[in-house]
Amino acid sequence: MSKKQKIHVKVGDIVVIISGFHKNETGEIIKINKKTGKVLVKGINFKFKHVKPNTENEIGEIKQFEAPIHHSNVRLNLKEVS
């Protein structure tokens, strides 16, 4: 049984990424997962998923989606708040 983590940001907040590949980029929080402690930031951390065709009529595709990042890697953007 995992505990829910206290997260310092809320949905709709403008945050700055403080570590990783997207360092110093800003984005808005779309979704928060308190169980894992991860947040989904709009326009940050895009991943690609290759989807195989299931039937003969379908074609394969590459889907692009935003992957969650840990809440400790984001900081509230105080310039946007004031």
Backbone as XML, in Angstrom:
<?xml version="1.0"?>
<chain id="A" units="angstrom">
  <residue number="1" name="MET">
    <atom name="N" x="0.832" y="-1.175" z="0.000"/>
    <atom name="CA" x="0.000" y="0.000" z="0.000"/>
    <atom name="C" x="0.880" y="1.243" z="0.000"/>
  </residue>
  <residue number="2" name="SER">
    <atom name="N" x="0.861" y="1.984" z="-1.076"/>
    <atom name="CA" x="1.719" y="3.161" z="-1.170"/>
    <atom name="C" x="0.973" y="4.399" z="-0.682"/>
  </residue>
  <residue number="3" name="LYS">
    <atom name="N" x="1.722" y="5.293" z="-0.060"/>
    <atom name="CA" x="1.127" y="6.531" z="0.447"/>
    <atom name="C" x="1.021" y="7.551" z="-0.662"/>
  </residue>
  <residue number="4" name="LYS">
    <atom name="N" x="0.032" y="8.429" z="-0.535"/>
    <atom name="CA" x="-0.084" y="9.528" z="-1.483"/>
    <atom name="C" x="0.912" y="10.605" z="-1.084"/>
  </residue>
  <residue number="5" name="GLN">
    <atom name="N" x="1.605" y="11.152" z="-2.077"/>
    <atom name="CA" x="2.613" y="12.169" z="-1.812"/>
    <atom name="C" x="1.983" y="13.554" z="-1.828"/>
  </residue>
  <residue number="6" name="LYS">
    <atom name="N" x="2.475" y="14.413" z="-0.957"/>
    <atom name="CA" x="2.035" y="15.800" z="-0.959"/>
    <atom name="C" x="2.768" y="16.512" z="-2.090"/>
  </residue>
  <residue number="7" name="ILE">
    <atom name="N" x="2.016" y="17.166" z="-2.947"/>
    <atom name="CA" x="2.591" y="17.812" z="-4.125"/>
    <atom name="C" x="2.402" y="19.311" z="-4.007"/>
  </residue>
  <residue number="8" name="HIS">
    <atom name="N" x="3.461" y="20.065" z="-4.304"/>
    <atom name="CA" x="3.486" y="21.509" z="-4.088"/>
    <atom name="C" x="2.865" y="22.318" z="-5.214"/>
  </residue>
  <residue number="9" name="VAL">
    <atom name="N" x="2.358" y="21.682" z="-6.261"/>
    <atom name="CA" x="1.741" y="22.397" z="-7.383"/>
    <atom name="C" x="0.329" y="21.856" z="-7.605"/>
  </residue>
  <residue number="10" name="LYS">
    <atom name="N" x="-0.483" y="22.627" z="-8.325"/>
    <atom name="CA" x="-1.863" y="22.240" z="-8.604"/>
    <atom name="C" x="-2.108" y="22.260" z="-10.107"/>
  </residue>
  <residue number="11" name="VAL">
    <atom name="N" x="-3.205" y="21.675" z="-10.523"/>
    <atom name="CA" x="-3.583" y="21.679" z="-11.936"/>
    <atom name="C" x="-3.847" y="23.116" z="-12.366"/>
  </residue>
  <residue number="12" name="GLY">
    <atom name="N" x="-3.279" y="23.506" z="-13.508"/>
    <atom name="CA" x="-3.456" y="24.861" z="-14.020"/>
    <atom name="C" x="-2.305" y="25.789" z="-13.689"/>
  </residue>
  <residue number="13" name="ASP">
    <atom name="N" x="-1.399" y="25.378" z="-12.796"/>
    <atom name="CA" x="-0.238" y="26.210" z="-12.452"/>
    <atom name="C" x="0.765" y="26.242" z="-13.599"/>
  </residue>
  <residue number="14" name="ILE">
    <atom name="N" x="1.429" y="27.382" z="-13.767"/>
    <atom name="CA" x="2.525" y="27.509" z="-14.727"/>
    <atom name="C" x="3.808" y="27.161" z="-13.973"/>
  </residue>
  <residue number="15" name="VAL">
    <atom name="N" x="4.559" y="26.179" z="-14.494"/>
    <atom name="CA" x="5.759" y="25.710" z="-13.810"/>
    <atom name="C" x="6.971" y="25.793" z="-14.730"/>
  </residue>
  <residue number="16" name="VAL">
    <atom name="N" x="8.154" y="25.786" z="-14.098"/>
    <atom name="CA" x="9.431" y="25.753" z="-14.809"/>
    <atom name="C" x="10.073" y="24.409" z="-14.508"/>
  </residue>
  <residue number="17" name="ILE">
    <atom name="N" x="10.602" y="23.750" z="-15.535"/>
    <atom name="CA" x="11.302" y="22.484" z="-15.346"/>
    <atom name="C" x="12.706" y="22.816" z="-14.849"/>
  </residue>
  <residue number="18" name="ILE">
    <atom name="N" x="13.128" y="22.194" z="-13.728"/>
    <atom name="CA" x="14.422" y="22.554" z="-13.134"/>
    <atom name="C" x="15.519" y="21.519" z="-13.373"/>
  </residue>
  <residue number="19" name="SER">
    <atom name="N" x="15.173" y="20.365" z="-13.937"/>
    <atom name="CA" x="16.221" y="19.394" z="-14.240"/>
    <atom name="C" x="15.785" y="18.513" z="-15.400"/>
  </residue>
  <residue number="20" name="GLY">
    <atom name="N" x="16.754" y="17.898" z="-16.038"/>
    <atom name="CA" x="16.472" y="16.994" z="-17.146"/>
    <atom name="C" x="16.651" y="17.654" z="-18.497"/>
  </residue>
  <residue number="21" name="PHE">
    <atom name="N" x="16.179" y="16.958" z="-19.520"/>
    <atom name="CA" x="16.360" y="17.400" z="-20.903"/>
    <atom name="C" x="15.643" y="18.712" z="-21.187"/>
  </residue>
  <residue number="22" name="HIS">
    <atom name="N" x="14.524" y="18.957" z="-20.547"/>
    <atom name="CA" x="13.704" y="20.153" z="-20.797"/>
    <atom name="C" x="13.957" y="21.244" z="-19.762"/>
  </residue>
  <residue number="23" name="LYS">
    <atom name="N" x="15.156" y="21.327" z="-19.223"/>
    <atom name="CA" x="15.491" y="22.300" z="-18.186"/>
    <atom name="C" x="15.232" y="23.728" z="-18.679"/>
  </residue>
  <residue number="24" name="ASN">
    <atom name="N" x="14.680" y="24.567" z="-17.787"/>
    <atom name="CA" x="14.376" y="25.984" z="-18.019"/>
    <atom name="C" x="13.213" y="26.218" z="-18.985"/>
  </residue>
  <residue number="25" name="GLU">
    <atom name="N" x="12.459" y="25.195" z="-19.341"/>
    <atom name="CA" x="11.267" y="25.380" z="-20.168"/>
    <atom name="C" x="10.056" y="25.528" z="-19.254"/>
  </residue>
  <residue number="26" name="THR">
    <atom name="N" x="9.044" y="26.256" z="-19.737"/>
    <atom name="CA" x="7.845" y="26.469" z="-18.930"/>
    <atom name="C" x="6.654" y="25.780" z="-19.578"/>
  </residue>
  <residue number="27" name="GLY">
    <atom name="N" x="5.686" y="25.421" z="-18.743"/>
    <atom name="CA" x="4.474" y="24.791" z="-19.233"/>
    <atom name="C" x="3.410" y="24.778" z="-18.158"/>
  </residue>
  <residue number="28" name="GLU">
    <atom name="N" x="2.204" y="24.413" z="-18.555"/>
    <atom name="CA" x="1.069" y="24.382" z="-17.627"/>
    <atom name="C" x="0.791" y="22.941" z="-17.205"/>
  </residue>
  <residue number="29" name="ILE">
    <atom name="N" x="0.477" y="22.748" z="-15.944"/>
    <atom name="CA" x="0.192" y="21.404" z="-15.440"/>
    <atom name="C" x="-1.211" y="20.996" z="-15.873"/>
  </residue>
  <residue number="30" name="ILE">
    <atom name="N" x="-1.297" y="19.825" z="-16.526"/>
    <atom name="CA" x="-2.562" y="19.306" z="-17.027"/>
    <atom name="C" x="-3.168" y="18.310" z="-16.034"/>
  </residue>
  <residue number="31" name="LYS">
    <atom name="N" x="-2.321" y="17.442" z="-15.484"/>
    <atom name="CA" x="-2.809" y="16.342" z="-14.667"/>
    <atom name="C" x="-1.790" y="16.024" z="-13.582"/>
  </residue>
  <residue number="32" name="ILE">
    <atom name="N" x="-2.272" y="15.571" z="-12.414"/>
    <atom name="CA" x="-1.396" y="15.189" z="-11.305"/>
    <atom name="C" x="-1.777" y="13.784" z="-10.852"/>
  </residue>
  <residue number="33" name="ASN">
    <atom name="N" x="-0.765" y="12.929" z="-10.660"/>
    <atom name="CA" x="-0.971" y="11.597" z="-10.113"/>
    <atom name="C" x="-0.344" y="11.565" z="-8.722"/>
  </residue>
  <residue number="34" name="LYS">
    <atom name="N" x="-1.157" y="11.661" z="-7.686"/>
    <atom name="CA" x="-0.628" y="11.736" z="-6.320"/>
    <atom name="C" x="-0.031" y="10.414" z="-5.864"/>
  </residue>
  <residue number="35" name="LYS">
    <atom name="N" x="-0.494" y="9.316" z="-6.420"/>
    <atom name="CA" x="0.009" y="8.008" z="-6.013"/>
    <atom name="C" x="1.475" y="7.827" z="-6.418"/>
  </residue>
  <residue number="36" name="THR">
    <atom name="N" x="1.827" y="8.239" z="-7.637"/>
    <atom name="CA" x="3.204" y="8.100" z="-8.115"/>
    <atom name="C" x="4.021" y="9.369" z="-7.909"/>
  </residue>
  <residue number="37" name="GLY">
    <atom name="N" x="3.352" y="10.498" z="-7.636"/>
    <atom name="CA" x="4.061" y="11.764" z="-7.451"/>
    <atom name="C" x="4.501" y="12.404" z="-8.752"/>
  </residue>
  <residue number="38" name="LYS">
    <atom name="N" x="3.824" y="12.075" z="-9.837"/>
    <atom name="CA" x="4.207" y="12.613" z="-11.142"/>
    <atom name="C" x="3.165" y="13.590" z="-11.656"/>
  </residue>
  <residue number="39" name="VAL">
    <atom name="N" x="3.628" y="14.535" z="-12.481"/>
    <atom name="CA" x="2.752" y="15.538" z="-13.070"/>
    <atom name="C" x="2.900" y="15.517" z="-14.584"/>
  </residue>
  <residue number="40" name="LEU">
    <atom name="N" x="1.832" y="15.892" z="-15.275"/>
    <atom name="CA" x="1.832" y="15.977" z="-16.729"/>
    <atom name="C" x="1.846" y="17.443" z="-17.098"/>
  </residue>
  <residue number="41" name="VAL">
    <atom name="N" x="2.886" y="17.881" z="-17.810"/>
    <atom name="CA" x="3.056" y="19.283" z="-18.166"/>
    <atom name="C" x="2.826" y="19.440" z="-19.666"/>
  </residue>
  <residue number="42" name="LYS">
    <atom name="N" x="1.990" y="20.411" z="-20.030"/>
    <atom name="CA" x="1.631" y="20.642" z="-21.431"/>
    <atom name="C" x="2.855" y="21.072" z="-22.247"/>
  </residue>
  <residue number="43" name="GLY">
    <atom name="N" x="3.125" y="20.346" z="-23.320"/>
    <atom name="CA" x="4.213" y="20.692" z="-24.232"/>
    <atom name="C" x="5.589" y="20.254" z="-23.786"/>
  </residue>
  <residue number="44" name="ILE">
    <atom name="N" x="5.694" y="19.454" z="-22.728"/>
    <atom name="CA" x="6.981" y="19.019" z="-22.192"/>
    <atom name="C" x="7.043" y="17.493" z="-22.182"/>
  </residue>
  <residue number="45" name="ASN">
    <atom name="N" x="8.229" y="16.944" z="-22.469"/>
    <atom name="CA" x="8.520" y="15.509" z="-22.349"/>
    <atom name="C" x="7.668" y="14.664" z="-23.294"/>
  </residue>
  <residue number="46" name="PHE">
    <atom name="N" x="7.768" y="14.931" z="-24.589"/>
    <atom name="CA" x="7.042" y="14.151" z="-25.586"/>
    <atom name="C" x="7.719" y="12.810" z="-25.801"/>
  </residue>
  <residue number="47" name="LYS">
    <atom name="N" x="6.921" y="11.756" z="-25.881"/>
    <atom name="CA" x="7.385" y="10.413" z="-26.190"/>
    <atom name="C" x="6.632" y="9.922" z="-27.415"/>
  </residue>
  <residue number="48" name="PHE">
    <atom name="N" x="7.189" y="8.910" z="-28.068"/>
    <atom name="CA" x="6.574" y="8.344" z="-29.257"/>
    <atom name="C" x="6.216" y="6.890" z="-29.011"/>
  </residue>
  <residue number="49" name="LYS">
    <atom name="N" x="5.040" y="6.488" z="-29.488"/>
    <atom name="CA" x="4.605" y="5.103" z="-29.371"/>
    <atom name="C" x="4.301" y="4.588" z="-30.771"/>
  </residue>
  <residue number="50" name="HIS">
    <atom name="N" x="4.947" y="3.492" z="-31.140"/>
    <atom name="CA" x="4.740" y="2.893" z="-32.449"/>
    <atom name="C" x="3.605" y="1.883" z="-32.336"/>
  </residue>
  <residue number="51" name="VAL">
    <atom name="N" x="2.545" y="2.094" z="-33.126"/>
    <atom name="CA" x="1.355" y="1.265" z="-33.053"/>
    <atom name="C" x="1.278" y="0.401" z="-34.305"/>
  </residue>
  <residue number="52" name="LYS">
    <atom name="N" x="1.190" y="-0.909" z="-34.094"/>
    <atom name="CA" x="1.064" y="-1.842" z="-35.214"/>
    <atom name="C" x="-0.382" y="-1.884" z="-35.693"/>
  </residue>
  <residue number="53" name="PRO">
    <atom name="N" x="-0.601" y="-2.169" z="-36.958"/>
    <atom name="CA" x="-1.979" y="-2.325" z="-37.433"/>
    <atom name="C" x="-2.579" y="-3.622" z="-36.890"/>
  </residue>
  <residue number="54" name="ASN">
    <atom name="N" x="-3.838" y="-3.566" z="-36.442"/>
    <atom name="CA" x="-4.495" y="-4.750" z="-35.891"/>
    <atom name="C" x="-5.162" y="-5.601" z="-36.972"/>
  </residue>
  <residue number="55" name="THR">
    <atom name="N" x="-5.724" y="-4.944" z="-37.953"/>
    <atom name="CA" x="-6.378" y="-5.679" z="-39.046"/>
    <atom name="C" x="-5.688" y="-5.321" z="-40.355"/>
  </residue>
  <residue number="56" name="GLU">
    <atom name="N" x="-6.114" y="-5.989" z="-41.420"/>
    <atom name="CA" x="-5.496" y="-5.728" z="-42.725"/>
    <atom name="C" x="-5.793" y="-4.337" z="-43.255"/>
  </residue>
  <residue number="57" name="ASN">
    <atom name="N" x="-6.978" y="-3.792" z="-42.931"/>
    <atom name="CA" x="-7.371" y="-2.489" z="-43.479"/>
    <atom name="C" x="-6.648" y="-1.340" z="-42.776"/>
  </residue>
  <residue number="58" name="GLU">
    <atom name="N" x="-6.209" y="-1.549" z="-41.536"/>
    <atom name="CA" x="-5.560" y="-0.471" z="-40.788"/>
    <atom name="C" x="-4.108" y="-0.297" z="-41.228"/>
  </residue>
  <residue number="59" name="ILE">
    <atom name="N" x="-3.602" y="0.904" z="-40.926"/>
    <atom name="CA" x="-2.187" y="1.165" z="-41.179"/>
    <atom name="C" x="-1.509" y="1.450" z="-39.839"/>
  </residue>
  <residue number="60" name="GLY">
    <atom name="N" x="-0.239" y="1.162" z="-39.773"/>
    <atom name="CA" x="0.516" y="1.458" z="-38.558"/>
    <atom name="C" x="0.758" y="2.951" z="-38.442"/>
  </residue>
  <residue number="61" name="GLU">
    <atom name="N" x="0.998" y="3.406" z="-37.228"/>
    <atom name="CA" x="1.223" y="4.834" z="-37.022"/>
    <atom name="C" x="2.154" y="5.054" z="-35.843"/>
  </residue>
  <residue number="62" name="ILE">
    <atom name="N" x="2.646" y="6.273" z="-35.751"/>
    <atom name="CA" x="3.487" y="6.682" z="-34.628"/>
    <atom name="C" x="2.720" y="7.756" z="-33.878"/>
  </residue>
  <residue number="63" name="LYS">
    <atom name="N" x="2.339" y="7.438" z="-32.637"/>
    <atom name="CA" x="1.590" y="8.388" z="-31.820"/>
    <atom name="C" x="2.546" y="9.138" z="-30.915"/>
  </residue>
  <residue number="64" name="GLN">
    <atom name="N" x="2.320" y="10.431" z="-30.778"/>
    <atom name="CA" x="3.130" y="11.287" z="-29.926"/>
    <atom name="C" x="2.297" y="11.697" z="-28.719"/>
  </residue>
  <residue number="65" name="PHE">
    <atom name="N" x="2.857" y="11.545" z="-27.504"/>
    <atom name="CA" x="2.120" y="11.903" z="-26.299"/>
    <atom name="C" x="3.076" y="12.472" z="-25.262"/>
  </residue>
  <residue number="66" name="GLU">
    <atom name="N" x="2.504" y="13.197" z="-24.297"/>
    <atom name="CA" x="3.301" y="13.794" z="-23.228"/>
    <atom name="C" x="3.423" y="12.790" z="-22.090"/>
  </residue>
  <residue number="67" name="ALA">
    <atom name="N" x="4.644" y="12.527" z="-21.678"/>
    <atom name="CA" x="4.880" y="11.593" z="-20.577"/>
    <atom name="C" x="4.990" y="12.382" z="-19.269"/>
  </residue>
  <residue number="68" name="PRO">
    <atom name="N" x="4.601" y="11.786" z="-18.149"/>
    <atom name="CA" x="4.681" y="12.493" z="-16.864"/>
    <atom name="C" x="6.111" y="12.606" z="-16.359"/>
  </residue>
  <residue number="69" name="ILE">
    <atom name="N" x="6.370" y="13.657" z="-15.566"/>
    <atom name="CA" x="7.667" y="13.833" z="-14.916"/>
    <atom name="C" x="7.426" y="13.988" z="-13.416"/>
  </residue>
  <residue number="70" name="HIS">
    <atom name="N" x="8.447" y="13.705" z="-12.625"/>
    <atom name="CA" x="8.308" y="13.748" z="-11.175"/>
    <atom name="C" x="8.125" y="15.188" z="-10.699"/>
  </residue>
  <residue number="71" name="HIS">
    <atom name="N" x="7.296" y="15.358" z="-9.667"/>
    <atom name="CA" x="6.980" y="16.712" z="-9.196"/>
    <atom name="C" x="8.190" y="17.429" z="-8.611"/>
  </residue>
  <residue number="72" name="SER">
    <atom name="N" x="9.235" y="16.703" z="-8.214"/>
    <atom name="CA" x="10.433" y="17.354" z="-7.676"/>
    <atom name="C" x="11.255" y="18.025" z="-8.769"/>
  </residue>
  <residue number="73" name="ASN">
    <atom name="N" x="10.954" y="17.727" z="-10.023"/>
    <atom name="CA" x="11.679" y="18.325" z="-11.145"/>
    <atom name="C" x="10.997" y="19.570" z="-11.697"/>
  </residue>
  <residue number="74" name="VAL">
    <atom name="N" x="9.932" y="20.035" z="-11.041"/>
    <atom name="CA" x="9.250" y="21.258" z="-11.476"/>
    <atom name="C" x="9.216" y="22.262" z="-10.328"/>
  </residue>
  <residue number="75" name="ARG">
    <atom name="N" x="9.175" y="23.519" z="-10.712"/>
    <atom name="CA" x="9.119" y="24.623" z="-9.737"/>
    <atom name="C" x="8.047" y="25.588" z="-10.209"/>
  </residue>
  <residue number="76" name="LEU">
    <atom name="N" x="7.281" y="26.115" z="-9.268"/>
    <atom name="CA" x="6.241" y="27.084" z="-9.590"/>
    <atom name="C" x="6.878" y="28.339" z="-10.165"/>
  </residue>
  <residue number="77" name="ASN">
    <atom name="N" x="6.347" y="28.833" z="-11.289"/>
    <atom name="CA" x="6.878" y="30.014" z="-11.938"/>
    <atom name="C" x="6.290" y="31.252" z="-11.251"/>
  </residue>
  <residue number="78" name="LEU">
    <atom name="N" x="7.074" y="31.891" z="-10.395"/>
    <atom name="CA" x="6.571" y="33.024" z="-9.619"/>
    <atom name="C" x="6.376" y="34.278" z="-10.460"/>
  </residue>
  <residue number="79" name="LYS">
    <atom name="N" x="7.022" y="34.379" z="-11.597"/>
    <atom name="CA" x="6.850" y="35.545" z="-12.470"/>
    <atom name="C" x="5.459" y="35.567" z="-13.068"/>
  </residue>
  <residue number="80" name="GLU">
    <atom name="N" x="4.881" y="34.391" z="-13.329"/>
    <atom name="CA" x="3.529" y="34.317" z="-13.898"/>
    <atom name="C" x="2.472" y="34.573" z="-12.835"/>
  </residue>
  <residue number="81" name="VAL">
    <atom name="N" x="2.770" y="34.261" z="-11.573"/>
    <atom name="CA" x="1.784" y="34.398" z="-10.507"/>
    <atom name="C" x="1.542" y="35.868" z="-10.179"/>
  </residue>
  <residue number="82" name="SER">
    <atom name="N" x="2.609" y="36.647" z="-10.006"/>
    <atom name="CA" x="2.461" y="38.055" z="-9.584"/>
    <atom name="C" x="2.146" y="38.989" z="-10.723"/>
  </residue>
</chain>
